[in-house]
Amino acid sequence: MLLVEVVPHAQTNADTVKTTMGIFKSLGKSPVHIHQEIPGFVANRLKAALVNEDYSLVQRGIVFAEACAHTALSRTTITPLLVLCGRRQSELR
């Protein structure tokens, strides 16, 4: 995984954060400085919101599950599993 969320403690020295970000960059990672600790990773929270909307669109018949597999959302780690749960076009005929 390329994304790394760097979440320092309130008392962490700014130089430590800068050094940590640099180390991850040198390893070919994409570090993101998260300024406040929250439950769960920021990236996963954003994915969850997108997956919820994806599921809603399928359930309301706005888009078929197969179409979701071709969206940018399908490149996440969660959405391909959702496609298995959604209504397939063939089931609606």
VOKELUM-504337 format. One record per residue (C-alpha): x, y, z; chain; residue number from 1. Coordinates in Angstrom, 1 decimal. Example, Ala and Ser with C-alpha at 12.3 -4.5 7.8 and 13.67 -1.06 7.14 Angstrom:
2
PT      x      y      z chain   n
PT   12.3   -4.5    7.8     A   1
PT   13.7   -1.1    7.1     A   2
% end
This chain:
93
PT      x      y      z chain   n
PT    0.0    0.0    0.0     A   1
PT    1.4    3.4   -1.0     A   2
PT   -0.7    5.6    1.4     A   3
PT    0.6    6.1    4.9     A   4
PT   -1.3    8.1    7.4     A   5
PT    1.1    9.8    9.9     A   6
PT   -0.7   10.7   13.1     A   7
PT    1.5   12.3   15.7     A   8
PT    0.7   12.8   19.3     A   9
PT   -0.1   16.3   20.4     A  10
PT    3.4   16.5   22.1     A  11
PT    5.3   15.0   19.1     A  12
PT    8.1   17.3   17.9     A  13
PT    7.5   18.9   14.5     A  14
PT   10.9   17.7   13.4     A  15
PT   10.0   14.1   14.2     A  16
PT    6.9   14.4   11.9     A  17
PT    9.0   16.0    9.2     A  18
PT   11.6   13.2    9.4     A  19
PT    8.9   10.5    9.4     A  20
PT    7.3   12.0    6.4     A  21
PT   10.6   12.1    4.6     A  22
PT   11.4    8.5    5.5     A  23
PT    8.1    7.3    4.0     A  24
PT    8.6    9.4    0.9     A  25
PT   12.1    7.9    0.4     A  26
PT   10.5    4.4    0.6     A  27
PT    8.2    5.4   -2.3     A  28
PT    5.2    5.8   -0.1     A  29
PT    2.7    8.7    0.0     A  30
PT    2.6   10.0    3.5     A  31
PT   -0.3   12.2    4.7     A  32
PT    0.0   14.2    7.8     A  33
PT   -3.2   13.7    9.9     A  34
PT   -3.4   16.6   12.4     A  35
PT   -5.8   15.0   14.9     A  36
PT   -6.3   11.4   16.0     A  37
PT   -9.7   10.0   15.2     A  38
PT  -11.2    6.5   15.3     A  39
PT  -10.3    4.7   12.1     A  40
PT   -8.1    5.8    9.3     A  41
PT   -9.1    8.8    7.3     A  42
PT   -8.8    6.9    4.0     A  43
PT  -11.0    4.1    5.2     A  44
PT  -13.6    6.6    6.5     A  45
PT  -13.8    8.2    3.1     A  46
PT  -14.0    4.8    1.4     A  47
PT  -16.9    3.9    3.7     A  48
PT  -18.8    7.0    2.7     A  49
PT  -18.3    6.2   -1.0     A  50
PT  -19.3    2.6   -0.5     A  51
PT  -22.5    3.6    1.3     A  52
PT  -23.5    5.8   -1.7     A  53
PT  -22.5    3.0   -4.1     A  54
PT  -24.8    0.6   -2.2     A  55
PT  -27.6    3.1   -2.2     A  56
PT  -27.4    3.7   -5.9     A  57
PT  -27.6   -0.1   -6.6     A  58
PT  -30.4   -0.7   -4.2     A  59
PT  -32.5    2.1   -5.6     A  60
PT  -32.0    0.7   -9.1     A  61
PT  -30.2    3.8  -10.4     A  62
PT  -27.2    1.7  -11.5     A  63
PT  -26.6   -2.1  -11.8     A  64
PT  -23.9   -3.7   -9.7     A  65
PT  -21.9   -4.6  -12.8     A  66
PT  -21.7   -0.9  -13.6     A  67
PT  -20.2   -0.2  -10.2     A  68
PT  -17.4   -2.6  -11.0     A  69
PT  -16.3   -0.3  -13.7     A  70
PT  -16.2    2.9  -11.7     A  71
PT  -13.1    4.5  -10.0     A  72
PT  -14.7    3.3   -6.8     A  73
PT  -14.1   -0.3   -7.8     A  74
PT  -10.4    0.3   -7.5     A  75
PT  -10.7    0.4   -3.7     A  76
PT  -10.3   -2.6   -1.5     A  77
PT  -13.9   -2.6   -0.4     A  78
PT  -16.2   -2.0   -3.4     A  79
PT  -15.5   -5.3   -5.3     A  80
PT  -17.1   -7.0   -2.3     A  81
PT  -20.1   -4.7   -2.5     A  82
PT  -20.7   -5.6   -6.1     A  83
PT  -21.2   -9.2   -5.0     A  84
PT  -24.0   -8.0   -2.6     A  85
PT  -25.8   -5.7   -5.1     A  86
PT  -28.5   -6.6   -7.5     A  87
PT  -27.3   -7.9  -10.8     A  88
PT  -28.9   -6.8  -14.0     A  89
PT  -29.7  -10.4  -14.9     A  90
PT  -31.6  -10.8  -11.6     A  91
PT  -34.0   -8.0  -12.5     A  92
PT  -35.1   -9.3  -15.9     A  93
% end
